[in-house]
Amino acid sequence: MEKPLVSLLTPCYNTAKYIHRLLDSVLNQTYSNIEMFVIDDGSTDNSAEVIKGYINKFQNKGFSLTYVHQENSGQSVAIKNGLAYINGKYLAWPDSDDFYAADNAIEKMVDELEKSSEEFAMVRTMQQILDENTLQIKGYNGNNVKHFEDKTLFEDCLFAKNGYFFVPGSYMADVQALKSSFVWPIYAEKNAGQNWQLMLPILWNYKCISINEVLYSVLCRKSSHSRGQYKGYEQTVVKITTYRNTIIETLNKINNMNADLLENYKAAIYKKYDGEFRNLAFQYGKRKDFYTLYEKQDQKTKKDKFMFILVKFRLSILYCQIDRLYFAIKRRILKLFQS
């Protein structure tokens, strides 16, 4: 009997140097029924040439690989456009610079979903974090999760708490369950990511299976699309605003959520991101912005009042520099003791 089709959907932007690892790791999979779509988000390097060079290799394996080009519009738009192409029962959306760490990764994830009850519609696995140059292991995602077990993860994802990780390739979702969980299409804008839009709706309506095993590799790149495009105060404000808007718009699209509960979640998100804006203004010594956000707080902690004094006397930037230096020295000392 033919196994369920798995759709892999990957946004790509100038990752010709890295995407071969992902494509090779897919070709090495023991699972036998895979289609893959790579949405090129207007790359200016030779990504198209690299990806197209794998089409015959996928066909020889019995897989399919489709290359789709779009004008540079961002990862969320790439995912939104790519969702129109998929045919699989299950969906994974790995980043173009990451790759599967085990040849049986997809098979294990599908097996877990196939044998699970109807209350489960997503599976996740641990990941190893690799140095971009040496590919040596720098750490793991999943080992710091508060409870790595089958559970409801909606609030962990919404508030990024309890060690919740957003590495997309380490998740797999049931497509029909995903489609029934929110009002299509997904929210998309140029600088929005692609994880909250897919994860939050399904995690509200279903539970997630956790595989306590490293099946996925994450490349830690300083110049990655998600890490390298925001520098300085103004650009970071844009990033935080985009994150907040993406969550709010995604919450608005989720099916089966009580209206009062929806408003409570939205209010909590606005409060959380006001705190992030306030901390950012503190780090950059933006007194006017900090004062505005400080006055919005209903309750002010001792830490908030201390930050206010530092900003008032123009000491916040110096404080942050000393704080960063302290932790840099601490990390270096710990590293010396570990070696």
LOGUMI-245705 format. One line per field, with one value per residue (C-alpha): residue number from 1; residue in one letter; x, y negated, z. Coordinates in nm, 4 decimals, decimal comma. Each point is the difference from the previous one (the first is absolute). Example, Ala and Ser with C-alpha at 12.3 -4.5 7.8 and 13.67 -1.06 7.14 Angstrom:
residues 2
num <- c(1 2) .
residu <- c(A S) .
c1 <- c(1,2300 0,1370) .
c2 <- c(0,4500 -0,3440) .
c3 <- c(0,7800 -0,0660) .
***
This chain:
residues 339
num <- c(1 2 3 4 5 6 7 8 9 10 11 12 13 14 15 16 17 18 19 20 21 22 23 24 25 26 27 28 29 30 31 32 33 34 35 36 37 38 39 40 41 42 43 44 45 46 47 48 49 50 51 52 53 54 55 56 57 58 59 60 61 62 63 64 65 66 67 68 69 70 71 72 73 74 75 76 77 78 79 80 81 82 83 84 85 86 87 88 89 90 91 92 93 94 95 96 97 98 99 100 101 102 103 104 105 106 107 108 109 110 111 112 113 114 115 116 117 118 119 120 121 122 123 124 125 126 127 128 129 130 131 132 133 134 135 136 137 138 139 140 141 142 143 144 145 146 147 148 149 150 151 152 153 154 155 156 157 158 159 160 161 162 163 164 165 166 167 168 169 170 171 172 173 174 175 176 177 178 179 180 181 182 183 184 185 186 187 188 189 190 191 192 193 194 195 196 197 198 199 200 201 202 203 204 205 206 207 208 209 210 211 212 213 214 215 216 217 218 219 220 221 222 223 224 225 226 227 228 229 230 231 232 233 234 235 236 237 238 239 240 241 242 243 244 245 246 247 248 249 250 251 252 253 254 255 256 257 258 259 260 261 262 263 264 265 266 267 268 269 270 271 272 273 274 275 276 277 278 279 280 281 282 283 284 285 286 287 288 289 290 291 292 293 294 295 296 297 298 299 300 301 302 303 304 305 306 307 308 309 310 311 312 313 314 315 316 317 318 319 320 321 322 323 324 325 326 327 328 329 330 331 332 333 334 335 336 337 338 339) .
residu <- c(M E K P L V S L L T P C Y N T A K Y I H R L L D S V L N Q T Y S N I E M F V I D D G S T D N S A E V I K G Y I N K F Q N K G F S L T Y V H Q E N S G Q S V A I K N G L A Y I N G K Y L A W P D S D D F Y A A D N A I E K M V D E L E K S S E E F A M V R T M Q Q I L D E N T L Q I K G Y N G N N V K H F E D K T L F E D C L F A K N G Y F F V P G S Y M A D V Q A L K S S F V W P I Y A E K N A G Q N W Q L M L P I L W N Y K C I S I N E V L Y S V L C R K S S H S R G Q Y K G Y E Q T V V K I T T Y R N T I I E T L N K I N N M N A D L L E N Y K A A I Y K K Y D G E F R N L A F Q Y G K R K D F Y T L Y E K Q D Q K T K K D K F M F I L V K F R L S I L Y C Q I D R L Y F A I K R R I L K L F Q S) .
c1 <- c(0,0000 0,1324 0,1019 -0,1621 0,1504 0,2196 0,0319 0,3132 -0,0268 0,3180 0,0443 0,3406 0,1898 0,3657 0,0868 0,1713 0,2948 -0,2117 -0,3150 0,1802 0,0201 -0,3769 -0,0612 0,2537 -0,1543 -0,3422 0,1421 0,1484 -0,3344 -0,1255 -0,3571 -0,1174 -0,2733 0,1202 -0,0690 0,1996 -0,0574 0,2722 -0,1320 0,2834 -0,0668 0,1814 0,3506 0,2862 0,2534 -0,0037 -0,2637 -0,2200 0,2835 0,0778 -0,3635 -0,0798 0,3080 -0,1762 -0,3253 0,1213 0,1549 -0,3371 -0,1738 0,2506 -0,0800 -0,3738 -0,0497 -0,1000 0,1703 -0,1573 0,1776 -0,2204 0,1295 -0,1648 0,0978 0,1670 -0,2958 0,1118 -0,0195 -0,3648 -0,1063 0,2103 -0,1765 -0,3406 0,0658 0,1513 -0,2984 -0,1991 0,2202 0,0121 -0,1849 0,1218 -0,1804 0,2802 0,1994 0,3462 0,1568 0,3782 0,2232 0,2351 0,3178 -0,0989 -0,0264 -0,1174 0,2471 -0,1254 -0,0908 -0,3149 -0,1135 -0,3043 -0,0925 0,0025 -0,2084 -0,2590 -0,0159 -0,0745 -0,2821 -0,1443 -0,0296 -0,1223 -0,3578 -0,2027 0,0837 0,3587 0,0721 0,3614 0,3306 0,3307 0,3518 0,3151 0,2696 0,3746 0,1455 0,3047 0,2796 -0,0404 0,3673 0,1035 -0,3437 0,1030 -0,2799 -0,0399 -0,3083 -0,3481 -0,3584 -0,2375 0,2314 -0,1185 -0,3697 -0,1852 -0,2101 0,1084 -0,3075 -0,3285 -0,1917 -0,1921 0,2595 -0,2140 0,0969 0,3634 0,0078 -0,2043 0,2175 0,3268 0,0278 0,1041 0,2788 -0,2307 0,2068 -0,1011 0,2252 -0,2491 0,1664 -0,0247 -0,3809 -0,2455 -0,3738 -0,3101 -0,1103 -0,3756 0,0152 0,1997 -0,2507 -0,2899 0,1718 -0,0097 -0,1409 0,2239 0,2292 0,2739 0,0888 0,3006 0,2069 0,3530 0,1766 -0,2244 0,1246 -0,1928 -0,0309 -0,2671 -0,2424 0,0235 0,0736 -0,2475 -0,3235 0,0784 0,1310 -0,3219 -0,2150 0,2270 0,2849 0,3614 0,2069 0,3602 0,2763 0,2793 0,2684 0,2225 -0,1285 0,0738 0,3036 -0,0106 0,2787 0,0896 0,0741 0,0735 -0,1091 -0,3165 -0,3131 -0,1701 0,2977 0,1901 -0,2563 -0,0745 0,2653 -0,0386 -0,2970 -0,2342 0,0406 -0,0469 -0,3197 -0,1181 0,0811 -0,1811 -0,3002 -0,0170 0,0146 -0,2783 -0,2196 0,0544 -0,1150 -0,3027 -0,1117 0,0527 -0,2056 -0,2791 -0,0028 -0,0106 -0,3178 -0,1821 0,1311 -0,2393 -0,0236 0,0755 0,2990 0,1224 -0,0078 0,1827 0,2762 0,0322 0,0223 0,2732 0,1939 -0,0225 0,1250 0,2857 0,1192 -0,0359 0,2524 0,2310 -0,0298 0,0703 0,3084 0,1240 -0,0448 0,1914 0,2896 0,0319 -0,0622 -0,3128 -0,1405 -0,3207 -0,1050 0,0890 -0,2010 -0,3062 0,0091 0,0816 -0,3109 -0,2163 0,0861 -0,2771 0,2412 0,3632 0,2486 0,3182 0,1910 -0,2171 0,0613 0,3733 0,0006 -0,1885 0,2693 0,2782 -0,1747 -0,0693 0,3692 0,1102 0,1689 -0,1979 0,2418 0,2985 -0,1893 -0,0745 0,3627 0,1215 -0,2659 0,1070 0,3662 -0,0786 -0,1780 0,2693 0,2659 -0,2195 -0,0462 0,3730 0,0826 -0,2573 0,1421 0,3498 -0,1157 -0,1908 0,3071) .
c2 <- c(0,0000 -0,3430 -0,2192 -0,3419 -0,2783 -0,2476 -0,3531 -0,1996 -0,3745 -0,2090 -0,3759 -0,0871 -0,3276 -0,0050 0,3354 0,1641 0,0684 0,1975 0,1457 0,3024 0,1447 -0,0135 0,1476 0,2769 0,0777 0,0342 0,2316 0,2133 0,0474 0,3563 -0,1223 0,0738 -0,2524 -0,3607 -0,3095 -0,3174 -0,3589 -0,2638 -0,3545 -0,2287 -0,3409 -0,2001 0,1320 -0,1848 0,2833 0,3329 0,1624 0,0769 0,1870 0,2056 0,0921 0,0865 0,2216 0,2296 0,0487 0,3104 0,1399 -0,0245 0,1643 0,2880 0,0547 0,0032 -0,3427 -0,3271 -0,3391 -0,3197 -0,3347 -0,3109 -0,3564 -0,3073 -0,3641 -0,0743 -0,0149 0,1774 0,3467 -0,0167 -0,0926 0,2894 0,2410 -0,1490 0,0450 0,3443 0,1336 -0,0225 0,2700 0,2687 0,3306 0,1899 0,1374 -0,1414 -0,3225 -0,1046 -0,3362 0,0229 -0,3036 0,0081 -0,0142 0,2789 0,3720 0,3337 0,1564 0,3562 0,1959 0,1280 -0,3387 -0,0372 0,3662 -0,0291 -0,3159 0,1504 0,3215 -0,1967 -0,1909 0,3085 0,1944 -0,2921 -0,0766 -0,2746 -0,2534 -0,0140 -0,1749 -0,1133 0,1617 -0,1606 0,1251 -0,1228 -0,1762 -0,0390 -0,3480 0,0000 -0,2486 -0,1369 0,0567 0,3181 0,1657 0,0869 0,0255 -0,3182 0,1035 0,1445 -0,1204 0,2019 0,0789 -0,3148 0,0654 0,0007 0,3046 0,1827 0,2176 0,0264 -0,3095 -0,3094 -0,2538 -0,2941 -0,2416 0,1141 -0,0961 -0,3192 -0,1386 0,1779 0,1579 0,3308 0,0405 0,0053 0,0079 -0,1390 0,2047 0,0807 0,3091 0,1816 -0,0140 0,1905 -0,0694 0,1739 -0,2124 0,0519 -0,0779 -0,3136 -0,1134 0,0471 -0,1950 -0,3520 -0,2247 0,0321 -0,1395 -0,0551 -0,3556 -0,1191 -0,3142 -0,0755 0,0301 0,2533 0,3481 0,3137 0,1985 -0,1620 0,0028 0,3784 0,1053 -0,2031 0,1059 0,3703 -0,0124 -0,1685 0,2730 0,3030 0,1401 0,0590 0,3174 -0,0460 0,2358 -0,0170 0,0602 -0,2220 0,0346 -0,3471 -0,2266 -0,3791 -0,2054 -0,2952 -0,2775 -0,3597 -0,1190 0,2066 -0,1644 0,0071 -0,1248 -0,2392 -0,2448 -0,1986 -0,2353 -0,3044 -0,1407 -0,0869 0,3302 0,1994 -0,1951 0,1099 0,3629 -0,0053 -0,1772 0,2624 0,2831 -0,1538 -0,0653 0,3524 0,1529 -0,2301 0,0644 0,3738 0,0048 -0,1725 0,2823 0,2962 0,2092 0,1154 -0,2701 -0,1766 -0,3746 -0,1011 0,2326 -0,1382 -0,3537 0,1122 0,1620 -0,3080 -0,2268 0,2218 -0,0165 -0,3799 -0,0142 0,2422 -0,1957 -0,3346 0,1457 0,0905 -0,3484 -0,1493 0,2161 -0,0917 -0,3716 0,0479 0,1761 -0,2769 -0,2865 -0,1170 -0,2055 -0,1262 0,3483 0,1527 -0,2618 0,0550 0,3756 -0,0355 -0,2096 0,2629 0,2586 0,0670 0,1359 -0,0963 0,2360 -0,0975 0,0970 -0,2334 -0,2891 0,0714 -0,0058 -0,3319 -0,1575 0,1244 -0,1396 -0,3303 -0,0511 0,1356 0,3047 0,2793 0,0540 0,0157 0,2433 0,2295 -0,0101 0,0990 0,2721 0,1468 -0,0121 0,1811 0,2846 0,0240 0,0413 0,2493 0,2107 -0,0039 0,1102 0,2808 0,1105 0,0133 0,2151 0,2326 0,0515) .
c3 <- c(0,0000 -0,0957 0,2884 0,0522 -0,2074 0,1916 -0,1383 0,0767 -0,0524 0,0167 -0,0457 -0,1420 -0,0203 -0,1064 0,1573 -0,2969 0,2301 0,2464 -0,1558 -0,1451 0,3528 0,0402 -0,3447 0,0604 0,3390 -0,1649 -0,2652 0,2783 0,1733 0,0443 -0,0397 -0,3535 -0,0852 0,0007 -0,2093 0,0531 -0,1060 0,0294 -0,0257 -0,1078 0,1540 -0,2674 0,0652 -0,1671 0,0300 -0,1870 0,2216 -0,3013 -0,1739 0,3099 0,0649 -0,3605 -0,0035 0,2471 -0,1912 -0,1871 0,3167 0,1729 -0,2950 0,0014 0,3694 -0,0710 0,1598 -0,1636 0,0303 -0,1325 -0,0228 0,0211 -0,0364 0,1481 0,0292 0,3325 0,2389 0,3171 0,1509 0,1051 -0,3527 -0,1331 0,2352 -0,0832 -0,3737 0,0478 0,1928 -0,3226 -0,1546 0,2686 -0,0331 0,3044 0,3018 0,2127 -0,0253 0,1179 -0,0828 0,0544 -0,0408 -0,2971 0,2098 0,2433 -0,0690 0,1358 0,2434 -0,0438 -0,3116 0,1690 0,1356 -0,2255 0,0401 0,3798 -0,0036 -0,2353 0,2037 0,3163 -0,1666 -0,1679 0,3252 0,2107 0,0985 -0,1690 0,2718 -0,1342 -0,3305 0,0358 0,0906 0,0963 0,0587 0,1712 -0,2042 0,0091 -0,0555 -0,2276 -0,0631 -0,3528 -0,0911 0,1819 0,0378 0,3532 0,2542 0,2055 0,1931 -0,0191 -0,0206 0,2101 0,2899 0,1792 -0,0533 0,3301 -0,0847 -0,3170 -0,0383 -0,1846 0,1069 -0,0953 -0,1117 -0,1072 0,2767 -0,0087 -0,3680 0,0449 0,2786 -0,0964 0,3453 0,1578 -0,2538 -0,3020 -0,3193 -0,3402 -0,2299 -0,2790 -0,1474 0,3309 -0,0174 -0,2175 -0,0193 -0,1284 -0,2963 0,0345 0,3716 -0,0823 -0,2627 0,2406 0,2775 -0,1430 -0,2700 -0,3037 -0,1309 0,2565 0,0997 -0,1996 -0,0341 -0,1179 0,3348 0,1730 0,0811 -0,0845 0,3215 0,2175 -0,2952 -0,0327 0,3569 0,2050 -0,1769 0,0082 0,3573 0,1138 -0,1511 0,0446 0,2072 -0,1033 0,0277 0,1138 -0,1139 0,2550 -0,2606 -0,2173 -0,3569 -0,1379 -0,0377 0,0301 -0,1523 0,2227 -0,2517 0,0947 -0,3438 -0,0311 -0,1401 0,3414 0,2009 -0,2222 -0,1375 0,3174 0,1345 0,2187 0,1859 -0,2856 -0,1835 0,3202 0,0679 -0,3452 0,0850 0,3343 -0,1542 -0,2737 0,2513 0,2070 -0,3039 -0,1303 0,3276 0,0305 -0,3584 0,0426 0,3206 -0,1891 -0,2544 0,2411 -0,0033 0,3141 0,2326 0,2353 -0,0699 0,3588 0,0147 -0,3319 0,1386 0,3150 -0,2044 -0,2212 0,3028 0,1461 -0,3272 -0,0146 0,3589 -0,0723 -0,3022 0,1754 0,2436 -0,2876 -0,1487 0,3439 0,0505 -0,3459 0,0672 0,3251 -0,1762 -0,2582 0,2421 -0,1838 0,2856 -0,1636 -0,1174 0,3361 0,1934 -0,2209 0,0522 0,3689 0,0582 -0,1739 0,2666 0,2494 0,2591 0,0267 0,1611 0,1820 -0,3144 -0,2104 0,2400 -0,0013 -0,3813 0,0085 0,2195 -0,2285 -0,3073 0,1736 0,0764 -0,3418 0,1517 -0,1689 -0,2904 0,2369 0,2226 -0,2965 -0,1137 0,3477 0,0168 -0,3358 0,1038 0,3247 -0,1774 -0,2685 0,2704 0,1836 -0,3156 -0,0688 0,3543 -0,0156 -0,3348 0,1450 0,2898 -0,2341 -0,2176) .
***
